[in-house]
Amino acid sequence: MKKLFILALFPALMMGQYKNVKIGESAPAHRGICEPSISINKKDPQNVTAGAILDRVFYSNDGGLTWTGDTLKSSYGVWGDPVLISDYEGNQYFFHLSDPTGKNWKSEEILDRIVCQKSTDGGRTWNNGSYMGLDHPKDQDKQWVAVDPNNNNLYATWTQFDKYGSKDTADKTNILFSMSTDRGESWSEAIQVNEFSGNCLDGDSTTEGAVPAVGPDGEVYVAWGYNEKIYFNSSLDGGKTWSKTNVEVADQPGGWDIHVPGLQRANGMPVTVCDVSDGPHRGTIYVNWVDDRKGNFDVWFSKSTNKGKSWSKPKKINDDKGKADQFFTWISCDPVTGYLYAVFYDRRDLQGLQTDVYMAYSKDGGKHWTNEKINEKTFTPNPLVFFGDYNHIDAYNGMVRPIWTRMEADGGMSIWTAIISLQ
């Protein structure tokens, strides 16, 4: 059967088209299924988990060909910003925002912590969870997490708002860090890693977009956006201590809070990854983002080969020659091969607000990129419907699973993956 499956896919692969699989869907609503995240089990890659707002969770035991869905529950509440990640022992983790009273915006406790729920059976069941960053009445938002390949430590970064949405200049945002050395059972006291604080208006003058990465020797790296720049900080001792000064990775003209036609809201926040493979680019750090420095939204990256001390000139990933917009980028670095994969929405060769999904990959540390359309069906977003803030992609030993949101013609929404292998 395996040989037949490969033969069946071969013509599609030759055309740059990959089998698309629908993971989940929602009926027309103001806030449907979106902001998907996906995780390949590093111990058993046929096991893949996925999540989407607000509380949807899915698992697959056949590499993503078929999926089983459920609703995630926790006494701390489940309120979106799903982050799925696997450690090297096969544990799957689902990080999300909190709503402990269940009253969401009617309660002052909403967003009071970042929650970590763990599955030891491939996503079938999840524990009640642990948490980090509890500092009421401050709000905790926009978290992401990385795993240390040496010891399975978990490193989390996020934005803390003194008061979300506040116009008071005394209220600030900061980038916080916490770590777990016991497989997510408990978390260290949160510490601030940014040098410059932002405001609380959830715009480009707010410090946001902190996605951590881990280096080969347990270094922890993170970049974020603020005031039309991308800033970076590092810990060279596994998160114990951090540099007191931040490094500028690049300018981000227009800032991370971008305005894409046809979308209710959008962002170009940076994503940080590091090559931990045994390949020639081991230890290289990559930061990926979107901005409109050329008059339209493009996908960019910069890299550092000296642990973040200096950064290359930004290079464009999308290879179209026109003025079409590309947006909602996410990047992954395969920890086995070192290959880079970026997924993003793309409007090249289309009319109006029509949108496709592309993946770009590089086998040589970002020197050259190959762009491929990976979705089977073009869609048009509805600006009246919340479309989320991000898509995601994961890769392990040549197995690549992007995940994205698609708007349906009736206003419903669905999340999809593509079955991709690249050696």
C-alpha positions as CSV (number, residue, x, y, z in Angstrom):
1,M,0.0,0.0,0.0
2,K,2.9,2.4,0.8
3,K,4.3,2.0,-2.7
4,L,0.9,2.5,-4.3
5,F,0.4,5.6,-2.2
6,I,3.7,7.1,-3.4
7,L,2.9,6.3,-7.0
8,A,-0.5,7.9,-6.7
9,L,1.0,11.1,-5.3
10,F,3.8,11.3,-7.9
11,P,2.0,13.1,-10.7
12,A,0.8,15.8,-8.2
13,L,4.2,16.3,-6.8
14,M,5.7,16.7,-10.3
15,M,3.2,19.6,-10.8
16,G,4.0,21.2,-7.5
17,Q,0.6,20.3,-6.2
18,Y,0.2,18.4,-2.9
19,K,-2.6,16.4,-1.5
20,N,-4.7,18.8,0.7
21,V,-6.5,17.4,3.8
22,K,-9.3,19.3,5.7
23,I,-8.7,19.0,9.4
24,G,-11.7,20.9,10.8
25,E,-14.3,23.4,9.9
26,S,-16.8,25.8,11.4
27,A,-20.2,27.2,10.3
28,P,-20.5,30.9,9.3
29,A,-19.9,33.0,12.4
30,H,-18.2,36.2,13.5
31,R,-15.3,34.1,15.0
32,G,-14.9,30.8,13.3
33,I,-12.1,28.3,13.3
34,C,-8.7,29.9,12.6
35,E,-5.2,30.6,14.0
36,P,-4.2,27.0,13.4
37,S,-1.0,25.3,14.8
38,I,0.4,21.9,14.0
39,S,3.0,19.6,15.6
40,I,4.7,16.5,14.2
41,N,5.6,14.0,17.0
42,K,9.4,13.8,17.0
43,K,9.3,10.3,18.4
44,D,6.5,9.0,16.2
45,P,6.1,11.3,13.2
46,Q,3.0,9.5,12.0
47,N,1.4,11.2,15.1
48,V,0.5,14.8,14.3
49,T,-1.6,17.1,16.5
50,A,-3.3,20.4,15.6
51,G,-5.2,23.1,17.3
52,A,-7.3,26.2,16.4
53,I,-9.3,28.9,18.2
54,L,-10.9,28.9,20.5
55,D,-10.6,25.4,21.9
56,R,-10.4,23.0,19.0
57,V,-7.9,20.2,19.1
58,F,-7.2,17.4,16.6
59,Y,-4.9,14.4,16.2
60,S,-3.8,12.1,13.4
61,N,-2.0,8.7,13.6
62,D,-1.4,8.4,9.8
63,G,0.8,11.4,9.1
64,G,-2.2,13.8,8.7
65,L,-4.3,11.9,6.2
66,T,-7.2,11.5,8.6
67,W,-8.1,13.4,11.8
68,T,-10.1,13.1,15.0
69,G,-11.3,16.3,16.6
70,D,-12.4,17.3,20.1
71,T,-12.9,20.3,22.4
72,L,-10.0,21.1,24.7
73,K,-11.0,21.7,28.3
74,S,-9.1,23.1,31.3
75,S,-10.1,24.6,34.7
76,Y,-8.0,27.6,33.6
77,G,-10.1,28.1,30.6
78,V,-9.2,27.8,26.9
79,W,-9.2,31.1,25.0
80,G,-7.3,30.9,21.8
81,D,-3.8,31.6,20.5
82,P,-3.1,27.8,20.2
83,V,0.5,26.7,20.1
84,L,1.2,23.0,19.4
85,I,4.6,21.5,20.0
86,S,6.2,18.1,20.6
87,D,9.3,17.3,22.6
88,Y,11.8,14.6,21.7
89,E,10.2,12.0,24.0
90,G,6.9,12.1,22.1
91,N,4.9,14.3,24.5
92,Q,2.6,16.7,22.8
93,Y,1.8,20.1,24.3
94,F,-1.0,22.6,23.7
95,F,-0.4,26.2,24.9
96,H,-3.1,28.7,25.0
97,L,-4.6,31.8,26.7
98,S,-6.7,31.6,29.8
99,D,-10.4,32.2,30.8
100,P,-10.6,30.7,34.3
101,T,-14.1,32.0,35.1
102,G,-15.6,31.1,31.7
103,K,-17.1,34.6,31.3
104,N,-14.4,35.7,28.8
105,W,-14.5,39.5,28.3
106,K,-17.0,40.0,31.1
107,S,-14.4,38.8,33.6
108,E,-11.3,40.6,34.7
109,E,-9.5,37.3,35.0
110,I,-9.4,36.6,31.3
111,L,-5.8,36.4,29.9
112,D,-4.5,36.2,33.5
113,R,-1.9,33.5,32.6
114,I,-0.5,31.3,29.8
115,V,-1.7,27.7,30.0
116,C,0.2,24.5,29.1
117,Q,-1.7,21.3,28.6
118,K,0.1,18.0,27.9
119,S,-0.8,14.8,26.1
120,T,1.2,11.6,26.6
121,D,-1.0,9.6,24.2
122,G,-0.6,11.5,20.9
123,G,-3.4,14.0,21.5
124,R,-6.2,11.6,22.4
125,T,-6.3,13.0,26.0
126,W,-4.9,16.1,27.7
127,N,-4.2,16.9,31.3
128,N,-5.8,19.9,33.0
129,G,-2.6,21.9,32.5
130,S,0.0,24.0,34.3
131,Y,0.5,27.7,33.8
132,M,3.0,30.6,33.8
133,G,3.0,34.3,34.0
134,L,0.1,34.7,36.5
135,D,0.3,38.4,37.5
136,H,-3.3,39.6,37.8
137,P,-4.6,42.1,36.8
138,K,-2.0,42.2,34.0
139,D,-2.8,40.4,30.8
140,Q,-0.7,37.7,29.2
141,D,-1.0,37.3,25.4
142,K,0.7,36.1,22.1
143,Q,2.8,33.2,23.5
144,W,5.0,30.8,21.6
145,V,7.2,27.9,22.8
146,A,10.3,26.0,21.7
147,V,11.8,22.7,22.9
148,D,15.5,22.1,23.8
149,P,16.8,19.1,21.7
150,N,19.4,18.3,24.4
151,N,17.1,17.9,27.5
152,N,13.5,18.5,26.4
153,N,13.3,21.8,28.4
154,L,10.5,24.0,27.2
155,Y,11.0,27.7,26.7
156,A,8.1,30.1,26.4
157,T,7.9,33.8,25.5
158,W,4.9,36.1,25.3
159,T,3.7,39.7,25.7
160,Q,2.5,41.0,29.0
161,F,0.1,43.9,28.9
162,D,-0.2,46.1,32.0
163,K,-3.8,46.5,30.8
164,Y,-4.8,45.3,27.3
165,G,-6.1,48.1,25.1
166,S,-5.2,50.9,27.6
167,K,-4.5,54.4,26.2
168,D,-2.7,55.4,29.4
169,T,0.9,56.0,28.6
170,A,1.8,54.6,32.1
171,D,0.6,51.2,31.0
172,K,3.3,49.2,29.2
173,T,3.9,45.9,27.3
174,N,7.0,43.8,27.8
175,I,8.3,40.5,26.4
176,L,8.4,37.8,29.2
177,F,10.2,34.4,29.4
178,S,9.6,31.3,31.4
179,M,10.9,27.8,31.2
180,S,10.0,24.3,32.3
181,T,12.6,21.6,33.2
182,D,10.1,18.9,34.1
183,R,8.1,18.4,30.9
184,G,5.6,21.2,31.5
185,E,4.6,20.3,35.0
186,S,5.9,23.6,36.5
187,W,7.3,26.9,35.2
188,S,9.9,29.3,36.3
189,E,9.1,32.8,37.5
190,A,8.6,35.0,34.4
191,I,11.4,37.5,33.6
192,Q,11.5,40.4,31.2
193,V,13.9,40.1,28.2
194,N,13.2,43.3,26.2
195,E,15.1,46.5,26.7
196,F,12.4,48.9,25.4
197,S,8.8,48.7,26.6
198,G,5.8,49.3,24.3
199,N,2.3,50.7,24.8
200,C,-0.9,48.6,25.3
201,L,-2.8,49.5,22.2
202,D,-2.0,46.2,20.3
203,G,-0.4,48.0,17.4
204,D,3.2,48.4,16.1
205,S,4.2,50.5,19.2
206,T,3.3,47.4,21.3
207,T,6.1,44.8,21.8
208,E,4.7,41.6,20.2
209,G,5.6,38.6,18.1
210,A,8.0,36.8,20.5
211,V,8.6,33.4,19.1
212,P,11.6,31.6,20.8
213,A,14.1,29.2,19.2
214,V,16.7,26.9,20.7
215,G,20.3,26.5,19.5
216,P,22.4,23.3,19.3
217,D,23.9,23.9,22.7
218,G,20.8,25.0,24.5
219,E,21.0,28.7,23.6
220,V,17.6,30.4,23.6
221,Y,16.9,33.1,21.0
222,V,13.9,35.3,20.5
223,A,12.9,38.3,18.2
224,W,9.9,40.5,18.3
225,G,8.5,43.6,16.6
226,Y,8.3,47.2,18.0
227,N,8.2,50.6,16.4
228,E,9.0,49.5,12.8
229,K,12.0,47.5,14.0
230,I,12.7,43.8,14.8
231,Y,14.6,43.4,18.1
232,F,16.5,40.3,19.3
233,N,17.7,38.9,22.6
234,S,19.5,35.7,23.6
235,S,20.4,33.5,26.5
236,L,23.6,31.4,26.0
237,D,23.0,29.3,29.2
238,G,19.6,27.7,28.6
239,G,17.5,30.6,29.7
240,K,19.1,31.3,33.0
241,T,20.5,34.7,32.1
242,W,19.8,37.1,29.2
243,S,21.6,39.9,27.6
244,K,20.7,43.3,29.1
245,T,20.8,45.0,25.7
246,N,18.8,44.1,22.6
247,V,20.1,43.8,19.0
248,E,18.3,45.2,16.0
249,V,17.8,42.5,13.4
250,A,16.2,44.7,10.8
251,D,13.9,47.6,10.0
252,Q,10.3,46.7,9.4
253,P,8.9,49.5,7.3
254,G,5.2,50.0,8.2
255,G,5.6,47.9,11.3
256,W,4.2,44.5,12.3
257,D,0.6,45.8,12.4
258,I,-0.2,45.6,8.7
259,H,-3.3,46.4,6.7
260,V,-3.9,43.7,4.1
261,P,-6.9,44.4,1.8
262,G,-9.8,42.1,2.5
263,L,-8.7,41.2,6.0
264,Q,-10.3,42.5,9.2
265,R,-6.8,42.6,10.8
266,A,-3.4,41.2,10.0
267,N,0.2,41.3,11.2
268,G,3.7,40.7,10.0
269,M,5.2,39.7,13.3
270,P,8.6,37.9,13.2
271,V,9.2,34.2,13.7
272,T,12.6,32.9,14.9
273,V,14.1,29.5,14.2
274,C,17.5,28.0,14.6
275,D,19.2,25.1,12.8
276,V,20.0,22.3,15.3
277,S,20.8,19.7,12.6
278,D,24.2,18.3,11.9
279,G,24.2,19.9,8.5
280,P,26.4,22.7,7.2
281,H,24.3,25.5,8.6
282,R,24.1,24.2,12.2
283,G,23.6,27.0,14.7
284,T,22.4,29.6,12.1
285,I,19.5,31.6,13.4
286,Y,16.7,32.8,11.0
287,V,14.1,35.5,11.5
288,N,11.2,35.7,9.1
289,W,8.5,38.4,8.8
290,V,6.3,40.5,6.4
291,D,6.6,44.2,5.6
292,D,5.9,46.5,2.7
293,R,9.3,48.1,2.1
294,K,8.8,47.7,-1.7
295,G,5.2,49.1,-1.8
296,N,3.4,45.8,-1.3
297,F,3.6,43.1,1.4
298,D,6.4,40.6,0.9
299,V,8.0,37.8,2.9
300,W,11.5,38.5,4.3
301,F,14.1,36.8,6.3
302,S,17.5,37.7,7.9
303,K,20.0,35.3,9.4
304,S,22.8,35.3,11.9
305,T,25.8,32.9,12.0
306,N,27.3,34.3,15.2
307,K,24.5,33.7,17.8
308,G,22.7,36.9,17.0
309,K,25.5,39.4,17.3
310,S,25.0,40.6,13.7
311,W,22.5,40.0,11.0
312,S,22.4,39.7,7.2
313,K,20.7,42.2,5.0
314,P,17.0,41.2,4.6
315,K,16.3,38.9,1.7
316,K,12.9,38.3,0.0
317,I,11.5,34.8,0.1
318,N,8.6,35.1,-2.3
319,D,9.9,35.1,-5.9
320,D,7.1,36.7,-7.9
321,K,8.0,39.8,-9.9
322,G,4.9,41.8,-9.6
323,K,3.2,43.8,-6.8
324,A,1.0,41.1,-5.4
325,D,0.7,40.8,-1.6
326,Q,2.1,37.9,0.5
327,F,1.2,37.8,4.1
328,F,0.8,35.6,7.3
329,T,4.2,34.0,7.0
330,W,5.5,31.2,9.3
331,I,8.9,29.5,9.0
332,S,10.2,26.1,10.3
333,C,13.7,24.7,10.3
334,D,13.8,20.8,10.1
335,P,15.9,19.7,13.1
336,V,17.2,16.7,11.2
337,T,18.0,18.1,7.7
338,G,18.3,21.8,8.4
339,Y,16.1,22.6,5.5
340,L,13.9,25.8,5.8
341,Y,10.2,25.9,5.0
342,A,8.0,29.1,5.0
343,V,4.3,29.0,4.4
344,F,2.3,32.2,3.5
345,Y,-0.8,33.5,1.7
346,D,-0.1,34.7,-1.8
347,R,-2.1,36.8,-4.3
348,R,0.2,36.4,-7.3
349,D,-1.6,35.6,-10.6
350,L,-5.0,36.2,-9.1
351,Q,-7.7,38.8,-9.3
352,G,-8.8,41.2,-6.5
353,L,-8.8,39.6,-3.1
354,Q,-8.4,36.0,-4.2
355,T,-5.9,34.2,-2.2
356,D,-3.7,31.1,-2.5
357,V,-1.3,29.4,-0.1
358,Y,2.4,29.0,-1.0
359,M,5.3,27.2,0.6
360,A,8.9,28.2,-0.1
361,Y,11.8,26.0,0.9
362,S,15.5,26.3,1.0
363,K,18.1,23.5,1.2
364,D,21.1,25.8,1.4
365,G,20.5,28.0,4.5
366,G,18.4,30.6,2.7
367,K,20.7,31.3,-0.3
368,H,18.1,30.0,-2.7
369,W,14.3,29.5,-2.3
370,T,11.9,27.4,-4.3
371,N,8.3,28.7,-4.2
372,E,5.3,26.3,-4.8
373,K,1.6,26.8,-4.6
374,I,0.3,24.1,-2.2
375,N,-3.5,24.7,-1.9
376,E,-6.0,23.0,-4.2
377,K,-8.7,25.7,-4.0
378,T,-8.3,29.5,-4.2
379,F,-10.5,31.5,-1.7
380,T,-11.5,35.0,-1.0
381,P,-11.5,36.3,2.6
382,N,-14.4,38.3,4.1
383,P,-13.3,41.5,5.8
384,L,-16.2,41.3,8.2
385,V,-15.1,37.9,9.6
386,F,-12.1,37.5,12.0
387,F,-9.5,35.5,10.1
388,G,-7.0,35.1,12.9
389,D,-3.4,36.3,13.3
390,Y,-1.3,33.4,11.9
391,N,-0.8,30.1,10.2
392,H,1.9,27.6,11.0
393,I,4.2,24.9,9.6
394,D,6.2,22.1,11.2
395,A,8.9,19.8,9.7
396,Y,10.8,16.8,10.9
397,N,13.2,14.6,8.9
398,G,11.8,15.6,5.5
399,M,8.1,15.3,6.6
400,V,6.5,18.8,6.2
401,R,3.0,19.8,7.4
402,P,1.8,23.3,6.8
403,I,-1.5,24.4,8.2
404,W,-3.7,27.3,7.1
405,T,-7.2,28.7,7.3
406,R,-9.5,28.9,4.3
407,M,-12.6,31.1,4.0
408,E,-15.5,29.3,2.4
409,A,-18.0,31.0,0.0
410,D,-20.8,30.8,2.6
411,G,-18.7,32.6,5.2
412,G,-17.7,29.4,7.0
413,M,-14.1,28.6,7.7
414,S,-11.9,25.5,7.6
415,I,-8.3,24.6,8.4
416,W,-6.2,22.5,6.1
417,T,-2.8,20.8,5.8
418,A,-0.9,19.4,2.8
419,I,1.0,16.1,2.7
420,I,4.5,17.1,1.8
421,S,7.8,15.2,1.9
422,L,11.2,16.6,0.9
423,Q,14.5,14.8,1.3
